[in-house]
Amino acid sequence: MKKSIFGLAIVLIYGLSSCNQKNPNLDTTGEDILDANLSYVDDISLIYHDTVYVPIYSDIYAESKLSSILLTATLSIRNTSLNDTTYISSIDYYNTNGELVRSYLDRTLLLRPMQSIDYVIDRSDASGGSGANFIVTWGANKNTKPIFQAVMITTQGQHGISFVVDGVSLKDKK
């Protein structure tokens, strides 16, 4: 009996203390530390340009069209070049109806060689729907072949769902 009370006390103390843990990505003022490592430019002339479509499944159907599961979605953009910078000029999030939900950039973002950035659609954000997507425009002085992926994940009870989708270049689409 004493062991079970002691065990329950430890679980409660651990549970309560874990609720107060600080987000390691935020500084003391609440600003995102990850954003502090990003650089921007206002105007730049580039030789290579492309637009990429990245599907986002912020919710998926479960059992029927009347029942869906919300997912956390992460857009990951990775500069795969060891030597050259990739420039991201826009990141726009659209919903199932093709309506712009939000734009993430107001200036051109520099992705230095081997640098990556992530944008997260919270699980509770159902504004995109099952057909949500990102449209990302980028450029460089040569094709740096960045990777555009979305990672979707959720847990429901003891089950977890996760999958990855790749972005598709719209450059050759007419």
Residue frames as a rotation matrix with the C-alpha (Angstrom) as fourth column:
MET 1
0.568 0.823 0.000 0.00
0.823 -0.568 0.000 0.00
0.000 0.000 -1.000 0.00
LYS 2
0.456 -0.481 -0.748 2.83
0.140 -0.792 0.595 2.40
-0.879 -0.376 -0.294 0.90
LYS 3
-0.603 -0.723 0.338 4.57
0.418 0.075 0.906 1.62
-0.680 0.687 0.256 -2.43
SER 4
-0.180 0.600 0.780 1.46
0.970 -0.024 0.242 2.46
0.164 0.800 -0.578 -4.46
ILE 5
0.819 0.429 -0.382 0.92
0.514 -0.844 0.153 5.78
-0.256 -0.321 -0.912 -2.62
PHE 6
0.069 -0.892 -0.448 4.61
0.078 -0.442 0.893 6.63
-0.995 -0.097 0.039 -3.08
GLY 7
-0.630 -0.277 0.726 4.40
0.677 0.262 0.688 5.70
-0.381 0.924 0.023 -6.78
LEU 8
0.330 0.846 0.418 1.27
0.932 -0.363 0.001 7.80
0.153 0.389 -0.908 -7.25
ALA 9
0.706 -0.131 -0.696 2.97
0.251 -0.873 0.419 10.77
-0.662 -0.470 -0.584 -5.56
ILE 10
-0.398 -0.917 -0.024 5.97
0.218 -0.120 0.969 10.50
-0.891 0.380 0.247 -7.92
VAL 11
-0.423 0.326 0.846 3.70
0.906 0.158 0.393 10.31
-0.005 0.932 -0.362 -10.97
LEU 12
0.672 0.738 -0.062 1.75
0.741 -0.671 0.031 13.38
-0.018 -0.067 -0.998 -9.81
ILE 13
0.410 -0.606 -0.682 4.90
0.092 -0.716 0.692 15.39
-0.907 -0.347 -0.238 -9.08
TYR 14
-0.644 -0.664 0.379 6.44
0.408 0.121 0.905 14.46
-0.647 0.738 0.193 -12.43
GLY 15
-0.128 0.701 0.701 3.19
0.987 0.021 0.160 15.20
0.097 0.713 -0.695 -14.26
LEU 16
0.802 0.460 -0.381 2.75
0.529 -0.843 0.095 18.60
-0.277 -0.278 -0.920 -12.66
SER 17
0.126 -0.833 -0.539 6.37
0.009 -0.542 0.840 19.62
-0.992 -0.111 -0.061 -13.19
SER 18
-0.616 -0.375 0.693 6.33
0.643 0.269 0.717 18.57
-0.455 0.887 0.075 -16.86
CYS 19
0.399 0.832 0.386 3.36
0.917 -0.355 -0.182 20.89
-0.015 0.426 -0.904 -17.52
ASN 20
0.867 -0.068 -0.493 5.53
0.082 -0.958 0.276 23.87
-0.491 -0.280 -0.825 -16.59
GLN 21
-0.053 -0.938 0.342 8.49
0.719 0.202 0.665 23.06
-0.692 0.281 0.664 -18.85
LYS 22
0.210 0.037 -0.977 9.56
-0.367 -0.923 -0.114 25.97
-0.906 0.382 -0.181 -21.03
ASN 23
0.960 0.107 0.259 9.63
0.210 0.336 -0.918 25.69
-0.186 0.936 0.300 -24.80
PRO 24
0.178 -0.982 -0.055 13.34
0.574 0.058 0.817 25.27
-0.799 -0.177 0.574 -25.68
ASN 25
-0.195 -0.226 0.954 12.79
0.966 -0.215 0.146 27.21
0.172 0.950 0.260 -28.95
LEU 26
0.675 0.497 0.545 11.72
0.393 -0.868 0.305 30.41
0.624 0.009 -0.781 -27.16
ASP 27
-0.528 -0.839 0.130 13.98
0.365 -0.363 -0.858 32.97
0.767 -0.405 0.498 -25.50
THR 28
-0.734 0.184 -0.654 13.14
0.651 -0.084 -0.754 34.77
-0.194 -0.979 -0.059 -22.24
THR 29
-0.748 0.480 -0.459 10.96
-0.443 -0.875 -0.194 37.31
-0.495 0.058 0.867 -24.09
GLY 30
0.135 0.839 0.528 8.93
-0.017 0.534 -0.845 34.62
-0.991 0.105 0.087 -25.84
GLU 31
0.384 -0.076 -0.920 10.55
-0.883 -0.322 -0.342 35.16
-0.270 0.944 -0.190 -29.27
ASP 32
0.977 0.000 0.215 11.33
0.069 0.948 -0.310 32.14
-0.203 0.318 0.926 -31.44
ILE 33
0.238 -0.970 -0.050 15.08
-0.314 -0.125 0.941 31.46
-0.919 -0.208 -0.335 -31.25
LEU 34
-0.046 -0.241 0.969 14.98
0.722 0.663 0.199 29.52
-0.691 0.709 0.144 -34.50
ASP 35
0.780 0.402 0.480 13.85
0.624 -0.559 -0.545 32.64
0.049 0.725 -0.687 -36.39
ALA 36
0.766 -0.538 -0.352 16.85
-0.273 -0.768 0.580 34.54
-0.582 -0.348 -0.735 -35.01
ASN 37
-0.186 -0.883 0.431 19.14
0.119 0.415 0.902 32.38
-0.975 0.219 0.028 -37.18
LEU 38
0.306 0.386 0.870 17.39
0.893 0.201 -0.404 33.41
-0.331 0.900 -0.283 -40.40
SER 39
-0.603 -0.521 -0.604 18.61
0.203 -0.832 0.516 36.06
-0.771 0.188 0.608 -42.82
TYR 40
0.464 0.824 0.326 16.62
0.662 -0.077 -0.746 38.09
-0.589 0.561 -0.581 -45.33
VAL 41
-0.808 -0.589 0.004 17.30
0.441 -0.601 0.666 40.24
-0.390 0.540 0.746 -48.40
ASP 42
-0.076 0.816 -0.574 15.09
-0.145 -0.578 -0.803 42.85
-0.986 0.022 0.163 -50.00
ASP 43
0.803 0.308 -0.511 15.99
-0.523 -0.049 -0.851 42.69
-0.287 0.950 0.122 -53.71
ILE 44
-0.244 -0.888 0.391 18.08
-0.336 0.455 0.824 40.13
-0.910 0.070 -0.410 -55.52
SER 45
0.363 0.263 -0.894 18.46
-0.931 0.065 -0.359 39.13
-0.036 0.962 0.269 -59.16
LEU 46
-0.128 -0.336 0.933 18.56
-0.387 0.883 0.265 35.36
-0.913 -0.327 -0.243 -59.63
ILE 47
-0.687 -0.234 -0.688 19.12
-0.726 0.183 0.662 33.15
-0.029 0.955 -0.296 -62.67
TYR 48
-0.779 0.369 -0.506 17.08
0.189 0.909 0.372 30.09
0.598 0.194 -0.778 -61.63
HIS 49
-0.580 0.682 0.446 13.46
-0.812 -0.434 -0.391 30.26
-0.073 -0.589 0.805 -60.41
ASP 50
-0.727 0.434 -0.532 10.89
0.166 0.863 0.477 27.62
0.667 0.258 -0.699 -59.50
THR 51
-0.198 0.748 0.634 7.55
-0.954 -0.295 0.050 27.18
0.224 -0.595 0.772 -57.75
VAL 52
-0.875 -0.152 -0.459 6.82
-0.056 0.975 -0.216 24.09
0.481 -0.163 -0.862 -55.66
TYR 53
0.177 0.966 0.187 3.46
-0.722 -0.001 0.692 22.65
0.669 -0.258 0.698 -54.59
VAL 54
-0.890 -0.428 -0.155 3.54
-0.188 0.656 -0.731 20.78
0.415 -0.622 -0.664 -51.25
PRO 55
0.094 0.975 -0.202 0.35
-0.077 0.209 0.975 18.95
0.993 -0.076 0.094 -50.19
ILE 56
-0.864 -0.251 0.436 -0.56
-0.429 -0.085 -0.899 19.25
0.263 -0.964 -0.034 -46.52
TYR 57
-0.108 0.829 -0.549 -3.00
0.260 0.557 0.789 16.93
0.959 -0.058 -0.276 -44.82
SER 58
-0.712 -0.132 0.690 -4.06
-0.539 -0.527 -0.657 18.87
0.450 -0.839 0.304 -41.74
ASP 59
-0.147 0.598 0.788 -6.84
-0.698 0.502 -0.511 16.35
-0.701 -0.625 0.343 -41.29
ILE 60
-0.823 -0.091 -0.561 -7.55
-0.479 0.643 0.597 12.95
0.307 0.760 -0.573 -42.82
TYR 61
0.213 0.977 -0.030 -10.70
-0.866 0.203 0.456 10.89
0.452 -0.071 0.889 -42.97
ALA 62
-0.893 -0.399 0.209 -11.05
-0.449 0.754 -0.479 7.98
0.033 -0.522 -0.852 -40.57
GLU 63
-0.672 0.617 0.410 -13.69
0.309 0.736 -0.602 5.30
-0.673 -0.278 -0.685 -41.02
SER 64
0.196 0.740 0.644 -15.91
0.970 -0.051 -0.238 7.61
-0.143 0.671 -0.728 -43.15
LYS 65
-0.361 -0.297 0.884 -16.10
0.571 -0.820 -0.042 11.11
0.737 0.490 0.466 -44.60
LEU 66
0.604 0.681 0.413 -18.02
0.029 -0.538 0.843 12.14
0.796 -0.497 -0.345 -41.48
SER 67
0.932 -0.340 -0.129 -15.12
0.181 0.125 0.976 11.31
-0.315 -0.932 0.178 -39.16
SER 68
0.592 -0.780 0.206 -11.68
0.093 -0.188 -0.978 12.90
0.801 0.598 -0.039 -39.47
ILE 69
0.576 -0.556 -0.600 -8.46
0.786 0.176 0.593 13.01
-0.224 -0.813 0.538 -37.48
LEU 70
0.961 -0.275 0.034 -6.52
-0.263 -0.944 -0.201 16.26
0.088 0.184 -0.979 -37.05
LEU 71
0.540 -0.842 -0.018 -2.79
0.833 0.537 -0.137 16.17
0.125 0.059 0.990 -37.74
THR 72
0.521 -0.554 -0.649 0.18
-0.105 -0.797 0.595 18.37
-0.847 -0.242 -0.474 -36.96
ALA 73
0.791 -0.249 0.560 1.86
0.611 0.261 -0.747 19.23
0.040 0.933 0.359 -40.26
THR 74
0.312 -0.778 -0.545 5.41
0.071 -0.553 0.830 20.47
-0.947 -0.298 -0.118 -40.74
LEU 75
0.980 -0.167 0.112 6.66
0.089 -0.140 -0.986 22.03
0.180 0.976 -0.123 -43.95
SER 76
0.404 -0.913 -0.058 10.40
0.248 0.049 0.967 21.38
-0.880 -0.405 0.246 -44.17
ILE 77
0.976 -0.217 -0.004 12.57
-0.078 -0.333 -0.940 23.24
0.203 0.918 -0.342 -46.69
ARG 78
0.561 -0.819 0.123 16.19
0.233 0.299 0.926 22.09
-0.795 -0.490 0.358 -46.97
ASN 79
0.672 -0.478 -0.566 18.98
-0.740 -0.445 -0.504 23.59
-0.011 0.758 -0.653 -49.02
THR 80
0.898 -0.286 0.334 20.96
0.229 0.953 0.199 20.55
-0.375 -0.103 0.921 -50.19
SER 81
0.688 -0.678 0.257 23.82
0.122 -0.241 -0.963 22.54
0.715 0.694 -0.083 -51.71
LEU 82
0.419 -0.655 -0.629 27.17
0.902 0.222 0.369 22.44
-0.102 -0.722 0.684 -49.97
ASN 83
-0.578 -0.816 -0.008 28.22
0.792 -0.563 0.237 25.74
-0.198 0.131 0.971 -51.56
ASP 84
-0.807 0.260 0.530 25.31
0.187 -0.739 0.647 27.83
0.560 0.622 0.548 -52.83
THR 85
-0.829 0.547 -0.119 22.53
-0.121 -0.381 -0.917 29.85
-0.547 -0.745 0.382 -51.22
THR 86
-0.534 0.786 0.310 18.87
0.750 0.271 0.603 29.22
0.390 0.555 -0.735 -52.00
TYR 87
-0.970 0.241 0.026 16.46
-0.235 -0.909 -0.344 32.15
-0.060 -0.340 0.939 -51.80
ILE 88
-0.492 0.870 -0.029 12.85
0.870 0.491 -0.037 31.59
-0.018 -0.044 -0.999 -50.72
SER 89
-0.935 0.090 0.343 10.68
0.004 -0.964 0.265 34.46
0.355 0.249 0.901 -51.95
SER 90
-0.212 0.889 0.406 7.26
-0.923 -0.318 0.215 33.26
0.320 -0.329 0.888 -50.76
ILE 91
-0.950 0.128 -0.283 5.64
0.211 0.935 -0.286 30.58
0.228 -0.332 -0.915 -48.63
ASP 92
-0.496 0.855 0.153 1.86
-0.844 -0.516 0.146 30.65
0.204 -0.057 0.977 -48.90
TYR 93
-0.941 0.252 0.227 -0.60
0.115 0.866 -0.487 28.30
-0.319 -0.432 -0.843 -47.17
TYR 94
-0.573 0.766 -0.292 -3.88
-0.717 -0.297 0.630 27.52
0.396 0.571 0.719 -48.98
ASN 95
-0.353 0.544 0.761 -6.99
-0.576 0.515 -0.635 25.69
-0.737 -0.663 0.131 -47.82
THR 96
-0.448 0.249 0.858 -8.99
0.458 0.889 -0.019 22.95
-0.767 0.385 -0.513 -49.54
ASN 97
0.601 0.787 0.139 -10.96
0.575 -0.304 -0.760 25.55
-0.556 0.536 -0.635 -51.52
GLY 98
0.074 -0.675 0.734 -7.79
0.947 -0.183 -0.264 27.16
0.313 0.715 0.626 -52.89
GLU 99
0.826 0.255 0.503 -8.15
0.099 -0.944 0.315 30.23
0.555 -0.210 -0.805 -50.68
LEU 100
-0.239 -0.959 0.150 -5.05
0.083 -0.174 -0.981 31.81
0.967 -0.222 0.121 -49.20
VAL 101
0.655 0.393 -0.646 -5.01
0.630 0.189 0.754 31.15
0.418 -0.900 -0.123 -45.44
ARG 102
0.831 -0.422 -0.363 -1.72
-0.027 -0.681 0.732 32.90
-0.556 -0.598 -0.577 -44.65
SER 103
0.682 -0.726 0.085 1.55
0.056 -0.065 -0.996 34.09
0.729 0.684 -0.004 -46.13
TYR 104
0.765 -0.409 -0.498 4.69
0.632 0.329 0.702 33.40
-0.123 -0.851 0.510 -44.14
LEU 105
-0.294 -0.952 -0.087 7.17
0.883 -0.305 0.357 35.79
-0.366 0.028 0.930 -45.76
ASP 106
0.842 0.471 -0.263 7.20
0.329 -0.835 -0.441 39.49
-0.428 0.285 -0.858 -46.48
ARG 107
0.387 -0.799 -0.459 10.85
-0.874 -0.477 0.095 39.49
-0.295 0.365 -0.883 -47.64
THR 108
0.603 -0.258 -0.754 13.10
-0.368 0.749 -0.551 37.01
0.707 0.610 0.357 -49.42
LEU 109
0.792 -0.263 0.552 14.59
-0.453 0.353 0.819 34.47
-0.410 -0.898 0.160 -47.05
LEU 110
0.069 -0.852 -0.518 18.17
-0.882 0.191 -0.431 33.21
0.467 0.487 -0.738 -47.49
LEU 111
0.952 0.036 0.303 18.84
-0.178 0.873 0.455 29.54
-0.249 -0.487 0.837 -46.97
ARG 112
0.162 -0.977 -0.139 22.58
-0.963 -0.187 0.196 29.19
-0.217 0.102 -0.971 -46.63
PRO 113
-0.188 -0.290 -0.938 24.30
-0.598 0.791 -0.125 26.00
0.779 0.538 -0.322 -47.82
MET 114
-0.617 0.004 -0.787 22.88
0.314 0.918 -0.242 22.99
0.721 -0.397 -0.568 -45.92
GLN 115
-0.926 0.338 0.171 20.49
-0.330 -0.498 -0.802 25.20
-0.186 -0.799 0.572 -43.89
SER 116
-0.597 0.792 -0.128 16.89
0.604 0.549 0.579 24.08
0.529 0.268 -0.805 -43.24
ILE 117
-0.827 0.452 0.335 13.70
-0.561 -0.713 -0.421 25.78
0.049 -0.535 0.843 -42.10
ASP 118
-0.735 0.644 -0.211 10.40
0.640 0.762 0.097 24.43
0.223 -0.064 -0.973 -40.80
TYR 119
-0.674 0.661 0.329 6.88
-0.675 -0.733 0.089 25.83
0.300 -0.162 0.940 -40.61
VAL 120
-0.945 0.301 -0.130 4.37
0.327 0.840 -0.433 24.05
-0.021 -0.451 -0.892 -38.39
ILE 121
-0.296 0.940 0.168 0.61
-0.538 -0.309 0.784 23.90
0.789 0.142 0.597 -38.77
ASP 122
-0.765 -0.014 0.644 -0.63
-0.625 0.256 -0.737 23.07
-0.154 -0.967 -0.204 -35.26
ARG 123
-0.901 0.431 -0.042 -2.90
0.422 0.895 0.143 20.09
0.099 0.111 -0.989 -34.82
SER 124
-0.274 0.842 -0.465 -5.68
0.621 -0.214 -0.754 22.37
-0.734 -0.496 -0.464 -33.58
ASP 125
-0.422 0.063 -0.905 -5.49
-0.508 -0.843 0.177 24.52
-0.751 0.534 0.388 -36.75
ALA 126
-0.213 0.456 0.864 -8.19
0.592 0.764 -0.257 23.08
-0.777 0.457 -0.433 -39.03
SER 127
0.223 0.344 -0.912 -8.21
-0.326 -0.855 -0.402 26.11
-0.919 0.387 -0.078 -41.37
GLY 128
-0.593 -0.567 -0.572 -6.52
-0.717 0.047 0.696 24.20
-0.367 0.823 -0.434 -44.20
GLY 129
0.536 0.838 0.102 -8.70
-0.733 0.523 -0.435 21.11
-0.418 0.158 0.894 -44.34
SER 130
0.499 -0.284 0.819 -7.91
0.171 0.959 0.228 17.82
-0.850 0.026 0.527 -46.02
GLY 131
0.606 -0.249 0.755 -6.76
0.793 0.119 -0.597 19.47
0.059 0.961 0.269 -49.26
ALA 132
0.862 -0.315 -0.398 -4.48
-0.125 -0.892 0.435 22.14
-0.492 -0.325 -0.808 -47.79
ASN 133
0.537 -0.742 0.402 -1.19
0.832 0.386 -0.399 22.97
0.141 0.548 0.824 -49.49
PHE 134
0.290 -0.567 -0.771 1.83
0.138 -0.773 0.620 25.22
-0.947 -0.286 -0.146 -49.53
ILE 135
0.818 -0.231 0.526 3.02
0.513 -0.120 -0.850 27.06
0.260 0.965 0.021 -52.61
VAL 136
0.461 -0.767 -0.446 6.71
0.289 -0.346 0.893 27.94
-0.839 -0.540 0.062 -52.25
THR 137
0.935 -0.266 0.237 8.58
0.156 -0.292 -0.944 30.13
0.320 0.919 -0.231 -54.73
TRP 138
0.566 -0.817 -0.108 12.33
0.181 -0.004 0.984 30.05
-0.804 -0.576 0.145 -54.69
GLY 139
0.938 -0.347 -0.019 15.37
-0.099 -0.215 -0.971 30.96
0.333 0.913 -0.237 -56.72
ALA 140
0.504 -0.864 0.006 19.13
0.264 0.160 0.951 30.69
-0.822 -0.478 0.309 -56.88
ASN 141
0.169 -0.530 -0.831 22.01
-0.816 -0.548 0.184 31.43
-0.553 0.647 -0.525 -59.20
LYS 142
-0.626 -0.150 -0.765 21.86
-0.603 0.716 0.352 27.79
0.495 0.681 -0.539 -60.27
ASN 143
0.444 0.848 -0.290 19.56
-0.436 0.487 0.757 24.88
0.783 -0.209 0.586 -59.44
THR 144
-0.468 -0.632 0.618 20.53
-0.825 0.061 -0.562 24.14
0.317 -0.773 -0.550 -55.83
LYS 145
-0.277 0.451 -0.848 17.96
-0.075 0.870 0.487 21.30
0.958 0.199 -0.207 -55.72
PRO 146
-0.704 0.093 0.704 16.38
-0.707 -0.187 -0.682 22.10
0.068 -0.978 0.197 -52.37
ILE 147
-0.762 0.491 -0.423 14.07
0.450 0.870 0.199 19.55
0.466 -0.039 -0.884 -50.79
PHE 148
-0.553 0.713 0.432 10.48
-0.789 -0.615 0.004 20.50
0.269 -0.338 0.902 -49.99
GLN 149
-0.643 0.326 -0.693 8.65
0.304 0.939 0.160 18.00
0.703 -0.108 -0.703 -47.78
ALA 150
-0.030 0.663 0.748 5.70
-0.842 -0.420 0.339 17.88
0.538 -0.620 0.571 -45.45
VAL 151
-0.838 -0.182 -0.515 5.60
0.134 0.845 -0.517 15.65
0.529 -0.502 -0.684 -42.40
MET 152
0.041 0.909 0.415 2.21
-0.702 -0.269 0.660 14.91
0.711 -0.318 0.627 -40.86
ILE 153
-0.736 -0.313 -0.601 1.84
0.191 0.755 -0.627 13.27
0.650 -0.576 -0.496 -37.46
THR 154
0.004 0.677 0.736 -0.70
-0.848 -0.387 0.362 12.67
0.530 -0.625 0.573 -34.73
THR 155
-0.957 -0.136 -0.256 -1.46
0.016 0.857 -0.515 10.29
0.289 -0.497 -0.818 -31.92
GLN 156
-0.030 0.981 0.193 -4.87
-0.818 -0.135 0.559 9.00
0.574 -0.141 0.807 -30.98
GLY 157
0.921 0.280 0.270 -5.04
-0.389 0.690 0.610 6.83
-0.015 -0.667 0.745 -27.90
GLN 158
0.340 -0.820 0.461 -2.26
-0.083 0.462 0.883 4.29
-0.937 -0.338 0.089 -28.24
HIS 159
0.405 -0.130 0.905 -2.05
0.856 0.402 -0.325 4.67
-0.322 0.906 0.275 -32.00
GLY 160
-0.061 -0.477 -0.877 0.15
-0.062 -0.875 0.481 7.00
-0.996 0.084 0.024 -33.99
ILE 161
0.703 0.232 0.672 -0.11
0.659 0.143 -0.738 8.13
-0.268 0.962 -0.053 -37.58
SER 162
0.211 -0.627 -0.750 2.74
-0.248 -0.777 0.579 9.72
-0.946 0.064 -0.319 -39.50
PHE 163
0.428 -0.154 0.891 3.70
0.828 0.462 -0.318 10.12
-0.363 0.874 0.325 -43.12
VAL 164
-0.284 -0.631 -0.722 5.82
0.056 -0.763 0.644 12.28
-0.957 0.143 0.252 -45.40
VAL 165
0.676 0.413 0.611 5.00
0.646 0.067 -0.760 13.80
-0.355 0.908 -0.221 -48.79
ASP 166
-0.468 -0.883 0.017 7.35
0.717 -0.368 0.592 15.47
-0.517 0.289 0.806 -51.25
GLY 167
0.142 0.427 -0.893 6.76
-0.210 -0.869 -0.449 18.79
-0.967 0.252 -0.034 -52.97
VAL 168
0.190 0.008 0.982 6.26
0.873 0.456 -0.173 18.87
-0.449 0.890 0.079 -56.73
SER 169
-0.724 -0.496 -0.480 7.88
0.193 -0.814 0.549 21.43
-0.663 0.304 0.684 -59.00
LEU 170
0.434 0.900 0.051 5.39
0.420 -0.151 -0.895 23.41
-0.797 0.410 -0.443 -61.07
LYS 171
-0.246 -0.657 -0.713 8.13
-0.337 -0.631 0.698 24.71
-0.909 0.412 -0.066 -63.39
ASP 172
-0.977 -0.200 -0.072 7.31
-0.143 0.368 0.919 22.34
-0.157 0.908 -0.388 -66.25
LYS 173
-0.364 0.921 0.138 3.54
0.790 0.384 -0.478 22.33
-0.493 -0.065 -0.867 -65.68
LYS 174
-0.991 0.081 0.105 1.54
-0.003 -0.803 0.596 24.42
0.133 0.590 0.796 -68.15
